[in-house]
């Protein structure tokens, strides 16, 4: 299952009201570290299909949601469970570190 593009308009239905946990990646086209972690997030999305949804919010196209959640630097990744943020990581990390963080948060 590939990552899911989420907009300001769809955030509530795609993330807040999701049936399971959602990792949200706040990113931008011009962000080098965001592009570095994108392949890892795709792989994690495939590996944890059915357990975790990986969503991506482009902060340039959809500025309302990052503002609401206090995103100041990118990449910022947040894990949502039952509509609440349970964990946040800022900055690029190796795939192993992201996977470790995800498993601890689930």
Number of C-alpha atoms within 10 A of each C-alpha: 15 14 21 16 15 22 19 15 11 11 18 14 12 17 24 18 15 16 15 16 25 25 24 24 29 25 23 18 11 9 11 13 15 20 15 15 18 18 13 17 21 16 16 22 21 16 13 15 14 11 12 22 26 25 25 20 22 18 21 13 11 16 15 13 19 20 11 8 10 8 17 10 11 20 25 18 23 22 25 24 21 14 17 14 16 13 16 15 15 15 12 19 16 10 17 11 11 18 18 10 15 19 10 9 15 15
